[in-house]
Amino acid sequence: LLDFEPKAAEQVPLLMRMNRDTVALNKAIESGDTDLVYTVLLHLKDNISPGDFLMVIRNLPVAQSLWLQFCREQKHDMLQEIYYQNDDFMEIANCKVIDSYRESLLDARLSALYDAQDNYNKARNSQDSYLKAKSEFAYKLYS
């Protein structure tokens, strides 16, 4: 019956009440209504474990992009968790630089900047390893 409802704004809340959250998220994304997508994302965040939540949105690029944007504006600590989970050292380092500006004590500011430096180094090493593996693969492929 819900599939015959033409308005996603009517369908999605009903799907969430029926605990069909993933379907509700897909319907919200299909509708193109970002407010509706945010509504489902916040509902999911409150009702499933953080790990499951991140796995659900990882498979939906639109949802993940909107959630990252929300975290940049509202939940900076959660943004860093996402970057840690994805081993995105460059973005972790960028977050640490932003954190350093938020600190009022010099020691805390320096600590955040040292963390940023460490993560920039990890990002560089990770990139170097990737490029080395890629060139070795290409060499083997064409030899």
Secondary structure, 3 states (H helix, E strand, C coil): CHHHCCCHHHHHHHHHHCCCHHHHHHHHHHHCCHHHHHHHHHHHHHHCCHHHHHHHHHCCHHHHHHHHHHHHHCCHHHHHHHHHHCCCHHHHHHHHHHHHHHCCCHHHHHHHHHHHHHHHHHHHHHHHHHHHHHHHHHHHHHC
